[in-house]
């Protein structure tokens, strides 16, 4: 019996001598270099009963590979374990699951995960503020602008220094037709990130919605110059082309007396 047990232990290989945190850190480092290898490492660890940290690294590795549903499943498994063991990381893992779902186009799944994060006792501070913003993004995707507005308003006091929070707030206000709020919030974003293409682009959108086409074109030109290859920079270039054509057509119509 002793010989049989010894042979089974030898076949299983030596136990990993590292602490769970050291093993997690090594797994995350591997994710940066080789996500596929990191996924295998994390899956094996999870199978050995690695718990929260193994599930978290598995989610990180799958996210790096763009396997969003698999990442969501891994983070959800980790969050479930964390809740069962009263681990404070439950809220973070639910938030990660929500972001994976959102990246994969599952806004409803993302909303459900963020709701669970908010229900974790003791979830507070800037990390909660960022999670509220993420939930608002899911709510916008679900066309629930009222809930999104409430979540952004709750997030802003927690992350006042984040220009993207003010940008999201301004964009939502514009879409809801509240141009006074939109203009005020985009100024806050610009104070914190004056050269950010996305902020400049939205400033142009708000100016255009207010009927200030000259100001709008100036902001779009700045956005294009700030980061011409970014989505905001490219969108600004398109707006400049459209409004430029409109202005030219108006001038031609006036010249012809129409």
Secondary structure, DSSP 8 states (H G I E B T S, - for coil): -HHHHHHHHHHH-----S-HHHHHHHHHHHHHH-HHHHHHHHHHHHHTT-HHHHHHHHHHHHHHTT-HHHHHHHHHHHHHHHHHTT-TTHHHHHHHHHHHHHHTT-HHHHHHHHHHHHTSTT--HHHHHHHHHHHHHHHHHTT-HHHHHHHHHHHHTT-TT-HHHHHHHHHHHHHTT-HHHHHHHHHHHHHH-TT-HHHHHHHHHHHHHTT-HHHHHHHHHHHHHH-TTSHHHHHHHHHHHHHHHHHHHHHHHHHTT-
